[in-house]
Every structure is written in structure tokens, then in C-alpha cells.
């Protein structure tokens, strides 16, 4: 059987130091900062240090590059969840929640464009016709499964809503760092520690509480 040709995204992910890899990394950053409509290909080309024709040669149109960014983020999130699942599997629920919060908070602070793009995509008033989307519903179920939350038909919506509440809190702290951090008067390291502590204080109790007795 003839081997399928590598996609542009696969080439970029395989070699992050290549021109395709550098364009992808900078596109993630700029789309994350300005959103789809606020970003131009010239902005990305300028950030990479290339001319616009070179950018189009490697990635085509803006829609193509944006879809590659979203798919790249989806792949990274899936890989991270698999890593988290491998570490928390079999531990008590309280530990699973605490470790999951620590790992995902660190990861998202290292990649703030993910939180920014999720908030741009789902809470912005301006939509667009890009077909590729962030797989938030699927990831929500994956997280609920990792946490060991109830997934029978009577509780699946409750589990998803609980995870969405946690993730939206996390994304808000990360995307709003430049606004919130001066309010609490903390350096970045202490701000991240405060976010983790706050999330764990709120959500460990919420996830481990026996709601059937309420």
C-alpha cells in the first residue's frame, strides 16, 4: 500500500525548527493574542521574519493556517490528557483532582494561546466559517472519565458541567493574567501558585462531596 503523504501540519510538528514549524508556533501565539479576525497573515510573517509570499507558500491562506493551529492544539491537548491519565490512574479521587489541576494549570500557563483561543471561539460575538474547531465537548468527557466522575445517563450532564466549570475557571485565570495579577499584586510564579491553590480549595471539595445525600 502506498504511504500517505505527510500533511503540512505533520511536517511542522515533526520538525519545530523548520520554517513550517516556526510559522506554526508564531501563528499559535498571534491567533491566541488577537483571534482569527484580529490576525493578518502579514502580522504572522513579520513575527517570523519572512515575506508574505513565503508564508503563503508554506501554509496557503489564513483559514488554512488557523485550522492547522486548532488541530495542533487539539493534538497537544489530547496528548496532555493521556499523560495526566497515566499519572492519576488508580489514585483516590482527591489526589486525581489535585494532580489534574496542577498539571493542566502548569501546561496552560505555558501555552496561554490555548485558553485565549477557547475563550475567543466560544465567548466572542464574532464567528467565522472555519470548519475546524476545538474539541471541548470530547475533552470534557475525557477529563470526566479520568477523574472517575459518574458517567451513567443520569449524571453525565452533571459531570460535564462540573468539568466545564473547572476548565472555564482555569482558562479565565490564564487568559486574564495581565488583568488579574496586578490586582493581587503578585509576581507570575506566586500568581500561578495562587491559581492552583484557589482551584483546589474550591473544586476538590465539590468533586469529592457525596451529592446523592443532598
Secondary structure, DSSP 4 states (H G I P E B T S, - for coil): -PPPPPPHHHHHHH-TTSHHHHHHHHHHHHHHHHHHHH--HHHHHHHHT--HHHHHHHH-SHHHHHHHHHHHHHHHHHHHHHHHHHHHTTS-HHHHHHHHHHHHHHHHHHTHHHHHHHHHHHH-S----------HHHHHHHHHHHHT---STTTHHHHHHHHHHHHHHHHHHHHTHHHHHHHHT--HHHHHHHHHHHHHHHHHHHHHS-GGG-
